[in-house]
Amino acid sequence: MSSEPGVNDATPGVASSAPVPARSVPEDAAVRASGAPDDAALLLRDVVKEYSGGVHALSHVSVEIPAGDRVAVVGPSGSGKTTMLTILGTLERPTSGEVLIAGRDTLHASDAELSGLRAHEIGFVFQGFHLQEGMNALDNVATGMLYTGVPLKARREAARVALARVGLGHRLTHKPTQLSGGERQRVAIARALAKQPIIILADEPTGNLDTKSGAEVLELLHELASEGATLVLITHDEHIADTFPRRILMRDGEIVGDEQR
């Protein structure tokens, strides 16, 4: 899913001195919604998602996540949390309901408009890394910005800064097979961060890591999100969820709890 370069085109946390090209999202990248709260980064209203065969993945889900919030979405397998994340990330469309991302109505946007929104506003981090084995770390991160329209030289420089930001400035020329699991996930985070998105969506980002590496990746995500991005992280691990100021609990396609700490 995230091997599509356009999926990982954005993110915050890169040092302000970095020569990152200016972000500009055309207004038609998705229709701006008139009824969206001014401070809402992510908003679902009465969202339903059904698949063929009578599978009801989401049942009338409504949730508002203000800009800058850090939220863990918790639930067992099959609870609908990953489906909700893919809809928040505009990777899937709901069967019905309203989806507003960064104030934009994504339900009626074209595929091209949604690609533009992902390219500039949303950074993704997945459990499986989704790195290109034949590319070194620098090019994996730079390729993640392919659909932003930024020239190659600028993309590579932004990638260099992002990798340094996650502690991999000394691993620029290493390929994924030459990196540890924790380092590969850091490359994936750098890919998400290189374009300074306002939203970071993470699906079980520590699931394939040992305890130490997982803790380091989680700490890094919190640190980067504290600089202003909205972070939504999917997990089934209560200990990870406990590190977030807000927890959304899901079961059987519904939100059954929303706790603010």
C-alpha positions as CSV (number, residue, x, y, z in Angstrom):
1,M,0.0,0.0,0.0
2,S,2.6,2.5,1.0
3,S,5.0,1.4,-1.7
4,E,3.1,3.9,-3.9
5,P,5.5,6.9,-3.8
6,G,2.6,9.4,-3.5
7,V,1.4,7.9,-0.3
8,N,4.4,9.1,1.7
9,D,4.7,12.7,0.4
10,A,4.8,14.9,3.5
11,T,5.7,15.7,7.1
12,P,6.9,17.9,10.0
13,G,9.9,17.7,12.2
14,V,12.5,18.6,9.7
15,A,14.8,21.3,11.1
16,S,13.7,24.8,10.0
17,S,17.1,25.4,8.5
18,A,16.7,22.6,6.0
19,P,16.4,23.7,2.3
20,V,13.0,22.1,2.0
21,P,11.0,23.6,-0.9
22,A,7.9,25.5,0.1
23,R,4.8,23.5,0.5
24,S,1.8,24.7,-1.5
25,V,-1.4,22.7,-1.8
26,P,-3.7,23.9,-4.5
27,E,-7.1,24.8,-3.2
28,D,-8.6,22.3,-5.6
29,A,-6.5,19.5,-4.1
30,A,-9.8,18.8,-2.4
31,V,-12.8,20.9,-2.0
32,R,-12.6,23.0,1.2
33,A,-15.6,22.2,3.4
34,S,-17.6,25.2,4.7
35,G,-18.8,23.3,7.8
36,A,-15.4,22.1,9.1
37,P,-14.3,23.3,12.6
38,D,-11.3,25.7,12.2
39,D,-9.0,23.6,14.4
40,A,-10.0,20.1,13.1
41,A,-7.2,18.3,11.3
42,L,-9.3,15.1,10.9
43,L,-13.1,14.8,11.0
44,L,-15.4,11.8,10.4
45,R,-19.1,12.2,10.6
46,D,-21.4,9.1,10.6
47,V,-18.9,7.2,8.5
48,V,-19.9,3.7,7.2
49,K,-17.5,1.3,5.4
50,E,-18.8,-1.9,3.9
51,Y,-17.1,-4.5,1.8
52,S,-18.5,-7.1,-0.5
53,G,-19.9,-10.2,1.2
54,G,-21.7,-8.2,3.9
55,V,-18.6,-7.2,5.8
56,H,-19.3,-4.0,7.9
57,A,-15.8,-2.6,8.8
58,L,-17.1,0.7,10.2
59,S,-20.5,1.4,11.5
60,H,-21.5,5.1,11.8
61,V,-18.2,6.3,13.2
62,S,-17.9,10.0,14.1
63,V,-14.7,11.5,15.5
64,E,-13.0,14.9,15.5
65,I,-9.2,15.2,16.0
66,P,-8.0,18.8,16.4
67,A,-4.8,20.0,14.9
68,G,-1.7,19.1,17.0
69,D,-3.5,16.3,18.9
70,R,-1.7,13.0,19.6
71,V,-4.1,10.1,19.5
72,A,-3.8,6.3,19.9
73,V,-6.5,4.2,18.3
74,V,-6.8,0.9,20.3
75,G,-8.6,-2.2,19.6
76,P,-8.3,-6.0,18.8
77,S,-7.9,-7.3,15.3
78,G,-11.0,-6.8,13.3
79,S,-12.2,-3.8,15.3
80,G,-12.0,-1.4,12.3
81,K,-9.1,0.7,13.5
82,T,-6.9,0.1,10.4
83,T,-9.9,0.8,8.1
84,M,-10.5,4.0,9.9
85,L,-6.8,5.0,9.4
86,T,-7.0,4.3,5.7
87,I,-10.1,6.4,5.3
88,L,-8.4,9.2,7.4
89,G,-5.4,8.9,5.0
90,T,-7.7,9.0,1.9
91,L,-6.4,5.6,0.8
92,E,-10.0,4.3,0.8
93,R,-13.3,6.0,0.4
94,P,-16.2,5.4,2.9
95,T,-19.4,3.8,1.8
96,S,-21.3,6.7,3.3
97,G,-20.7,9.6,5.7
98,E,-18.5,12.7,5.7
99,V,-14.7,12.8,5.7
100,L,-12.9,16.1,6.2
101,I,-9.1,16.2,6.1
102,A,-7.3,19.4,6.9
103,G,-10.6,21.2,6.3
104,R,-11.2,19.6,2.9
105,D,-14.1,17.5,1.9
106,T,-12.5,14.3,0.6
107,L,-15.7,12.4,-0.2
108,H,-16.3,14.4,-3.4
109,A,-12.7,14.9,-4.4
110,S,-11.2,13.2,-7.4
111,D,-8.5,10.6,-7.2
112,A,-6.0,13.2,-8.4
113,E,-7.1,15.7,-5.8
114,L,-6.7,13.1,-3.1
115,S,-3.2,12.2,-4.3
116,G,-2.3,15.9,-4.1
117,L,-3.6,16.1,-0.5
118,R,-1.6,13.0,0.5
119,A,1.5,14.3,-1.2
120,H,1.5,17.6,0.7
121,E,-0.4,17.1,3.9
122,I,-0.1,13.5,5.2
123,G,2.8,11.4,6.2
124,F,2.4,7.6,6.6
125,V,4.4,5.1,8.7
126,F,3.5,1.4,8.4
127,Q,4.4,-1.7,10.3
128,G,6.1,-3.3,7.3
129,F,8.5,-0.4,6.3
130,H,7.7,-0.7,2.6
131,L,11.2,0.3,1.5
132,Q,12.6,-0.3,-2.0
133,E,15.2,-3.0,-1.5
134,G,17.3,-1.8,-4.5
135,M,17.5,1.8,-3.2
136,N,19.7,3.2,-0.5
137,A,18.2,5.1,2.4
138,L,18.6,8.5,0.8
139,D,16.8,7.5,-2.4
140,N,14.0,5.7,-0.5
141,V,13.2,8.9,1.3
142,A,13.6,11.1,-1.8
143,T,11.4,8.8,-3.9
144,G,8.7,9.2,-1.3
145,M,8.3,12.9,-2.5
146,L,8.2,11.9,-6.2
147,Y,4.6,13.2,-6.8
148,T,5.1,16.5,-5.1
149,G,6.6,18.1,-8.2
150,V,9.8,19.0,-6.2
151,P,13.0,18.8,-8.3
152,L,15.2,15.8,-7.6
153,K,18.1,17.8,-6.1
154,A,15.8,19.5,-3.6
155,R,14.1,16.1,-2.8
156,R,17.5,14.5,-2.1
157,E,18.5,17.4,0.1
158,A,15.3,17.3,2.1
159,A,15.8,13.5,2.4
160,R,19.3,14.0,3.7
161,V,18.0,16.4,6.4
162,A,15.1,14.1,7.4
163,L,17.5,11.1,7.8
164,A,19.8,13.2,9.9
165,R,16.8,14.2,12.0
166,V,15.9,10.6,12.8
167,G,19.6,9.8,13.6
168,L,20.6,8.1,10.3
169,G,22.8,10.8,8.9
170,H,25.6,8.2,8.8
171,R,23.5,5.6,6.9
172,L,22.5,7.6,3.8
173,T,24.0,5.1,1.3
174,H,23.0,1.9,3.1
175,K,20.3,-0.3,1.5
176,P,17.5,-1.8,3.6
177,T,19.2,-5.2,3.8
178,Q,22.2,-3.4,5.5
179,L,20.0,-1.8,8.2
180,S,18.5,-3.2,11.4
181,G,14.7,-3.3,11.8
182,G,14.8,-0.2,13.9
183,E,16.9,1.6,11.4
184,R,14.6,0.6,8.5
185,Q,11.6,2.0,10.5
186,R,13.5,5.2,11.0
187,V,14.0,5.4,7.2
188,A,10.3,5.0,6.8
189,I,9.7,7.8,9.4
190,A,12.1,10.0,7.6
191,R,10.3,9.3,4.3
192,A,7.1,10.5,6.0
193,L,8.8,13.5,7.6
194,A,10.7,14.8,4.6
195,K,8.0,17.1,3.3
196,Q,6.7,18.4,6.7
197,P,3.1,17.2,6.6
198,I,0.6,18.5,9.1
199,I,-0.7,15.0,9.8
200,I,1.2,11.8,10.6
201,L,-0.7,8.4,10.4
202,A,1.1,5.4,11.9
203,D,-0.3,1.8,11.6
204,E,1.4,-0.5,14.2
205,P,4.8,1.2,13.6
206,T,6.5,-0.9,16.3
207,G,4.9,-4.2,15.5
208,N,7.9,-5.7,13.7
209,L,10.5,-4.3,16.2
210,D,12.1,-5.6,19.3
211,T,11.2,-3.9,22.6
212,K,14.2,-1.5,22.6
213,S,13.9,-0.5,19.0
214,G,10.1,-0.1,19.4
215,A,10.5,2.2,22.4
216,E,13.0,4.4,20.4
217,V,10.7,4.6,17.4
218,L,7.7,5.6,19.6
219,E,9.8,8.2,21.4
220,L,10.8,9.6,18.1
221,L,7.2,9.9,16.8
222,H,6.2,11.7,20.0
223,E,9.1,14.1,19.7
224,L,8.3,14.9,16.1
225,A,4.6,15.3,16.8
226,S,5.3,17.6,19.6
227,E,6.7,20.1,17.1
228,G,3.1,20.7,15.7
229,A,1.9,17.8,13.6
230,T,-1.2,15.8,14.4
231,L,-0.3,12.2,15.2
232,V,-2.7,9.3,15.0
233,L,-1.3,5.9,15.8
234,I,-3.0,2.5,15.5
235,T,-2.1,-0.1,18.1
236,H,-3.4,-3.1,20.0
237,D,-0.8,-2.6,22.7
238,E,-2.2,-0.9,25.8
239,H,1.3,0.1,27.0
240,I,1.9,2.1,23.8
241,A,-1.6,3.6,24.0
242,D,-0.8,4.8,27.6
243,T,1.9,7.1,26.2
244,F,-0.7,9.2,24.4
245,P,-2.8,12.0,25.9
246,R,-5.9,10.7,24.1
247,R,-7.1,7.2,23.4
248,I,-9.9,6.1,21.1
249,L,-11.2,2.6,21.8
250,M,-12.7,0.6,18.9
251,R,-14.6,-2.7,18.8
252,D,-16.7,-4.3,16.0
253,G,-16.4,-1.3,13.7
254,E,-17.5,1.2,16.3
255,I,-15.9,3.7,18.7
256,V,-16.7,2.5,22.1
257,G,-14.6,4.9,24.1
258,D,-12.7,8.2,23.8
259,E,-10.5,9.0,26.7
260,Q,-8.6,12.3,27.3
261,R,-5.8,12.3,29.8
